[in-house]
Amino acid sequence: SNFTISEPLANQFRLTSKLESILESNFMICIIFLIILASMLVFSLMLSDVDGKTYEYGMLRALGFKKPYLVSMITISSFSFSVPGCVGGIIVAFSMNILLREAIFMEA
């Protein structure tokens, strides 16, 4: 008996998996780029903050403020920049995720 089996869905799934891997790699590149960009932003904010307060930090050191306490003060200041940004980013990403899911998977 001569017969042929065609599998159009298998071919389509192979193409879909290739597209999925391409999109996955592009999203990963975007995420890495955004992490680098956010790190540079926090660094520039910290640099401008320390640069603007160099005189105050010098006066604190001259008045007997110990170096570890000064470092901890600058670290707490950096957390005051980064933690609200991370929390705000997570909230925005979560709400965008909900809105996009509703828009994409909305039942007709």
C-alpha atoms as one frame of an Amber mdcrd trajectory, in Angstrom:
protein
   0.000   0.000   0.000   1.390   3.347  -1.083   0.495   6.310   1.034   2.160
   9.501   2.218   1.768  11.267   5.508   1.913  15.020   5.471   2.548  16.908
   8.649   1.950  20.620   8.070   1.589  21.298  11.789   5.006  19.814  12.568
   6.628  22.135  10.026   4.754  25.091  11.449   5.828  24.191  14.997   9.473
  24.009  13.862   9.188  27.501  12.362   7.480  28.766  15.489  10.222  27.402
  17.741  12.867  29.147  15.615  10.953  32.406  15.857  10.565  31.897  19.594
  14.313  31.453  20.066  15.025  34.587  18.010  12.546  36.635  20.038  13.896
  35.208  23.293  17.442  36.234  22.428  16.286  39.722  21.388  14.382  40.175
  24.649  17.427  39.029  26.616  19.604  41.561  24.793  17.078  44.299  25.589
  16.970  43.303  29.259  20.769  43.298  29.521  20.903  46.709  27.827  18.298
  48.117  30.234  20.186  46.734  33.246  23.395  48.396  32.043  21.516  51.640
  31.400  19.908  51.603  34.849  23.269  50.898  36.488  24.829  53.824  34.659
  21.955  56.062  35.740  22.326  55.129  39.407  26.100  55.582  39.142  25.733
  59.056  37.600  23.204  60.061  40.258  25.537  58.876  42.990  28.512  60.614
  41.378  26.650  63.912  41.145  25.401  63.516  44.720  28.885  62.824  46.091
  30.404  65.526  43.884  27.876  68.056  45.172  28.442  67.106  48.790  32.229
  66.753  48.780  32.598  69.785  51.009  30.057  68.450  53.519  31.728  65.032
  53.592  35.093  66.695  54.134  33.686  68.751  56.995  32.202  65.628  58.592
  35.606  63.921  58.353  37.313  66.997  59.833  34.844  66.987  62.728  35.763
  63.394  63.554  33.240  61.398  61.549  34.833  57.995  61.000  35.344  56.707
  57.458  33.169  53.539  57.843  30.254  55.692  59.002  30.706  57.986  56.025
  30.790  55.002  53.658  27.626  53.611  55.256  25.956  57.006  54.867  26.809
  57.073  51.147  25.605  53.451  50.797  22.278  54.301  52.421  22.023  57.264
  50.052  22.580  54.945  47.077  19.841  52.634  48.342  17.543  55.643  48.569
  18.123  56.098  44.828  17.925  52.486  43.718  15.225  50.872  45.878  12.385
  53.268  44.926  13.420  52.946  41.283  13.296  49.149  41.458   9.950  49.159
  43.257   8.509  51.651  40.770   9.838  49.618  37.846   8.305  46.415  39.202
   4.947  48.118  39.716   4.973  49.586  36.191   6.050  46.248  34.665   3.349
  44.358  36.583   0.604  46.763  35.533   1.809  46.775  31.899   1.836  42.973
  31.980  -1.774  42.910  33.189  -2.883  45.437  30.555  -1.111  43.642  27.717
  -2.502  40.273  28.780  -5.996  41.733  28.745  -5.404  43.280  25.320  -3.843
  40.167  23.780  -5.929  37.425  25.310  -9.242  39.266  25.479 -12.060  36.940
  24.641 -14.314  38.067  21.836
